[in-house]
Amino acid sequence: MDNANVKLSLKEKLSYGASDCAYNLVFSVITTFMMFYYTDVAGISLMSVGTLFLVVRFLDAVAGPVVGALIDKTHTKWGKVRPWFLWFAFPFAVIGVMTFSVPNFGGVAQMVYVYITYILMNFVAVAVTTPVTAILPNLTTNTQERVTVNAFRNVGGQIGVIASGMLTLPLVNLLGRGDQQLGFTLTMVLYGVICVVLLLMTFTNTRERVFTPKSEEPPFFKSLVAMLRNEPWWILTLLNLVIFIGVVAKSASIVYFFKYNVGNENLASIANGVNSAGMIVGMVLAPIFARRMKKRNIAILFFALGILGSVLLHFGANMISLPLIFTAIALAALSGAGQSMGFVMLADVVDYGEWKSGVRSQGLITSCAAIGVTCGAGIAGWLSSFILQANGFVPNQVQTLVALNAITFNFVWLPVICGVIGIALMLLYKVDYQIDGIREELNARKSAESAE
């Protein structure tokens, strides 16, 4: 383990960041535009869409542990995690195109196509994003370096979010020439090509330095029991669940907010860019703060700033003041840096689990923590559509005041509620105060084993 206490080259950091850029370039289109595409382009009812989101996300909760267990059992000349970027780069891109190519034949056949493609899309997304998180504990054991490398990942991810958020609708209009159905398909083809290139860059230029010899790997059941007894893992899994309810509800509502509340859906592209820029600022600041602050305290700080931004957004929405709205969006976006600290803390929780139980299973721990992400996203999709449906929202029509307030609730107040709960969960997280001693003891154990 001592040999893994290294600083990574700039090339490797950038290549690691490329993985999340690739993932978000494609999957941010799913989280931001999927509901809009299904309801306003493909003509599917809100309740059907909400049910789809909920059902599929809970299927994803099964997919996560399966992928994690498979990662833990993967042994290749490239490592345990790296080959997954190679294996799933092309399927992720191709199925992304298929998901935004819903045929117009309507009825049951259309819904069968929608369910199949959306289920496949979410499964391959798990097979891409789980390795992005799972490889972090294997790159280095250096605490500060993990924070820095994670910042590259998050900035790369936000570049993907900015690109998809700001360019998707303009590209849809440009490539589709008035046909949004065709425009979305061709846009996803373009994103898919870029995605494949970036994931292959990650595969080529990263290296795994922390590993458990195959002979020492515990059975799956032993790993599962050890994970379930890992209290910090539960905290971070619940944090993922809560925060992603807020993140996805806000993301899915942004087009609706600017189309119906503000009256100009094209401003949604600018708002996505402002949101991502705010997140990048927070993620650049996080490693600087980490030199003097505990990771959980950084998360609390950014969650609090996010809540403040959302409150300002409420006033901007009431006044229809674009300068205040965009300023509030940028401030609220800082909460994304708080959520991103969870990935670094999860790497620490892998070490904590090994220290406590003697079992190191980063694939299972990171993938099962992602259950919170997938279930949170599913709950957010269902909840957002339910709130709109219950308050009389009708696609492509002038909305009632009640329906407009429902859109504002999804866009503003749901993230506030989730931020408050996130702060409460972080106050329960104590590993930051133990991790240095844990790593020293793990290193001592490794040294003792090597000497025998």
Helices and strands as residue ranges (DSSP letters): G 2-4, H 10-36, I 37-41, H 46-72, H 82-99, H 107-134, H 136-139, H 143-176, H 180-205, G 214-216, H 220-228, H 231-256, I 257-262, H 267-290, H 295-319, H 322-332, H 335-357, H 362-390, H 401-408, I 409-413, H 414-426, G 431-433, H 435-451
